[in-house]
Amino acid sequence: MHAAGVSPTMADGRRILAINFTATKTLVEALLPSMALGGTAVLIASNSGQIFARPIVDRTVRKLLKGKLSPLARLMLRSPRTAYPLSKRAVQLYAKAMSPAFGRMGARVVSLSPGIIDTEMGRQEDKAGPEMQRMISVTPLGRTGKAEEIASVVAFLVSPAASYISGTDILVDGGTIAGIEAAGGAMKVMRKS
């Protein structure tokens, strides 16, 4: 499992991309030749990547996967608030793109996208502005997640019980994405006062 990451309050946009995506890509590509038969790589992304999942963003991310920075990527990297979901969408699409290579090794790769989790980083982001509380307010389960809830999904994903899961993103967010969609979309939720 690879879980290194920084949030919008911790770094500028380029640093966020370097840590959240580029480091993930570098590590995965270095480890792939050594993957054991039946092994699994779980890459930690974020539900924010799902929020940004749009055709124009995905085209931009696919260019990033090839090492190219499009004009839209350059624009998104100017702000940590847009660089973060861009970096996490890159992790999600990277897991999908790497699935054939892992399959040839007899291994699997998935991304896991937590929602708002009660961690030091999550609390730091909550203090930075109202966005986190707005997202919690539309989350069907009405609360933040616990680190143990993410760990239990990781344990499942690396177990034989998940042996047919590869190349996909697993969303573990208490229904936040569903709640955002039901409330009219991310822009409407974030504009609430």
N, C-alpha and C positions, 0 to 999 in steps of 0.2 A: 504494500500500500504506500502511495506517495501522497502526503498531506501538507507539504510546505505551501505557504501562501501568505500574502499580505493583503490587508483590506484598504479601502480608499483613504482612511485617515493615517495610514502608516507610510505611504510613499507616493512619489509622483507617478504619472501614467506609464512612463517607459520602464521604471523599476518594477511596477506591478506586473507588467507583461513579462519582464525578464524572470521574475521569481515564479509567478503563477503558471505561466505557460512554457516559456523557453527552457527553464530548468526541468520541468516535467518531461518535455520532449527529449532533452539531452539524456536524462536518467533512463527513460524507457528505452531509447535506442541503444544505450550502452548495456542495458540488462537483457535485452531481447535475445541475443545469441546464447545467453546462459540460462534461459527459461527452462525449467524442468517440465517434462511431460506432465500434463494436468495442472500446471502452475497457473496462477491468476494474478494479473496486475489490476489493482483498484486505484483509479486516479480520482482524487477528490476535486470536484468542481464546485458549483454553487447553483442554487435555483435562479440566481440573477442571470446566469447564462441562458436559462430557459426563457426568462422575461425578454431577453434581447434576441431570441430566436426568430429572425425574420429573414426572408430571402436576401435582401441587400447586405445584412450583417453576415449571413452565412457565406456569401460570395467573398466578402472581405476576409473572413476567417480562413476560407480555403486557400486564399492567396498567402495568408500568414503561414499556413501549414507548409507551403512551398518556399518560405523564407522571403516573401515579397510584402512590402508595406504599401498598401493602396492609399490613395488620398483620403478615403474615409477612415482607414485605420490611423493615419497620421492625425486626423482631426480628433478621433476618439481618444487617442493617447495624450492629448493636451489636458484632459481632466481625469483625475483619479476615479471620479464617479462614473465615467463611461469606460475607462480603461479596465476597471475591475470586471464588469460583466463581459467585456470583449475577451479578456484573458480566460475567463471561466467557460465561455462558449467555445473558445479554441480548445480547451481541454476536452470538452464533450465531443466535439467533432473529430478531435485527434484520436480518441478511443475508438470511435467508429472506423476511422481511416486505417488504424493499425490492426484491426481485427483479422483481416486476411493473413498478415504476417505472423501474428500470434497463432492463428489456426494452423499454419504450416509447421509450427513448432510443437503442435499439440497442446497449446496453452490458450488462455483467454485473457481479454482485456475489457474492462468496463469503466465507466465514470460513475461516480456517485455524487449527486447534487443535494447537499443539505440546504434546508431553509435557515431561518434564524435560530442559532444554537446558543444556549446560555454558556458562553465561554468568556474569557477575558477579552478576546477580540470582539466578540459580539456585543459585550457591554460597552466597550470603547466606541464602537460605531453607534450604539444607541444614544450615548451621551453627545455625539457630534451633531445630531439633528433629529428632526421628527420622522424621517423616512422609515426607520425600523418600527416605530410604534404604529405608523400607518399600515405597514405590511402585517403586523400582528393583528391589527384591528379587522382585517379582512380574512385572516387565516381561519378556516373552519374549526380547527381545534382550539383556537383562541389563546395560544400560548407559544412560548419559545420551546424549542426541542432541547433535549439533554444529550450530552456527549455519548452516554451509554446507548441511546437510541440509534445513533449513527454507528457506533461500534458493533451493535448486534446485527445490523444490515451488512456491514463489512464481513463479519464472521460468517454469515450466510453465503455471501458472494464468493468467498474463498473455499467454501465447503463443497463436498460432492453433490449436495442437494441442488446446487446452482450450476451444475456441470454443462448445461445447455444455454447458458447466458453469456453472450459475448457481443462486443461492438455496439453497446447501447448505453444510455444514461439512465440511472436509477434515481428517481426523484424522491427525496425523503424530507418533506417540508411541511407536514401537518395540513396539507391542502392549500398552501399559500398561493401557488400558481392558479389553482382552480378558483380561489377566492378573488384574486386580482381580476381574472377574466369575468367572473360573475358581477364584479363591481364596475365593470366598464373598461377595464384595461389599466395598464401601469400609469399612463399619463393622468388619468382621472383620479386614481388612488393617490398619487404623489402630489396632486394639486389640492387635495382636501385640506381644509383649515381646521 
